[in-house]
């Protein structure tokens, strides 16, 4: 059952929705109990993806075959990561509660956990090259879980 208060488990689940499951597993719950907006988009390499926005709170991103590869949460989501971090926190709060913060692809990776990221808001998603570029009072309103391990090769 979809739950917007459920724990966020990196590279595994959010809202009780599991990565690598097929979206069809959740179809009944999604369409019977929630408002769902479906958006398709095309990547630069012409591959298509689908995003299911659930109650304007969670975004479930799928591959063409329906496999869930990412789950995003905004400030309406009240579940936490490690019972510590949530959406809507300031960068300064996050820094005080974590050991290491690194920027990759417009996202903030915490404590080298490449299954969890905060999305940097515009314009910081494009101009922040180092942690020092992020203002302490900047609110980070979006969290995504996925397998970001391919980013490990970069250093910040």
N, C-alpha and C positions, 0 to 999 in steps of 0.2 A: 504494500500500500504506500503510495506516494506521501511523503511526510516532509514538510518544509522546516521542521525542527530537528531532523535526523542529523547525526554526526556526519561530518565531511571526512571521508577516508581517502587519502590521496591514491591516485591511480586505481581506485576501486569503486567507490560509490558516493553519491550525494542524493538526498531526498529518498533514500532506499531504492534508488535506480542504479543498476550495476553497469559499469563499463563492459564492453565486449558482448553484452546481451543484445538480442534483437529487439527493436522498438515494438514489434508485434506482441512481445511478452507483456507489455504495459498498456496495450491498446484499450482494453475494457476499462481499466482504472482511469486512464487519461480522458477518454471521451465520455464516460458516464459521470465522472465527478469533477471534472476540471474544464476550464476554458482553454482550448488549444489553438494556437495560431501556427500554421505550417508555412515555412519559407524555404524555397529552393534557391541555391546559389551555385555559381560556376567558378571554379578556381582558375588561375592563370593558365594551367595546363589542360583546361577544358574538362576536368573531372567535376562531377556534380556532387553536392552535399545537400542534406536537408536538415533544417533546424526546426525543432518543435518547441515553441515558447509556451510554457505551462503557467497559466494564471499570472502572466507577466512577472514571474518570480524565478523560474528555472528554464534554462535553454538546453535541450538535449540535441546534440549534433550527431548525425548518422552518415554512414557511407551509403552508396547506392543500394546495397543489399539489406539495409536496415540495421546494420551493426552499429551500436552506440560507441563512439570514439571519444567524446568529450561531453562534459556536463558543466554548465555555467550557472552561477547563483548571483543574484543581485541583493540589494539591501532589504528586500522583503523576506529573504531567507534568514532564519534565525538559528539554524544549526551552526556548530562550530567545528573547526579543525583542531584536533588535539585538545579539545575543551578549552581553547585558549584564544584562537584567532577567528575573526568573523568579518563579514563584509561591513563597510562603513567605518572602519577604523582609520585613524590618521597614520601616516607613514611613521611618525615619531612613536606612536603606541606600538606599532609592529616592531620597530627597531628595538624597543625596550624589552619586548617579550621573546625576541629571537636572537640567535647568535650571529648568523650571516645572512646577508641579503645581496642578491646579484640580479642584474638586468640581462634579459635575453628576449629578443624579438618583441619588444614593447611590453614585456611581462616582468614581474618581480618574482624570482624564485627564492624561497625561504629555506635556510638551513640545508641547502643542497638537496631538497626534496623535489625531484623532477616529476612528481605526480600531482603537484599542486602549484598554482600560481595566482598571483593578483594581477589583474590587467591594469596597466598604467593608463590613466585617462589622457585624452588629447590636451595639450600638445606634447605631454611628457612621453607618450608612447613613441614619438619620433625624435625628440630632442634630448632625452635623457641618455647620456652615454655612461654615466657613473652614478653611484648612489648619492654622491654629493650634489647632483643636479636635481634631486627630488626635494621639494620643500617639506619640512617637518610636518606642517599642518595639512598637507594634501590628503584628502580622503580617498581611500581605495574601496570602491563600491562594487567591484566585480571579482569573483573568484572562479577559476576554472580548474577542473580536475581532468586529467588525461595522462597519456604517456608522453612526457616531454623529454625522455631520456636521450633522444637524438641531439638535444641541445648541449649535452655535457661537454662536447669538444671545445666550445667557446669559453673564454675567460673574461671576467669583468673585475 
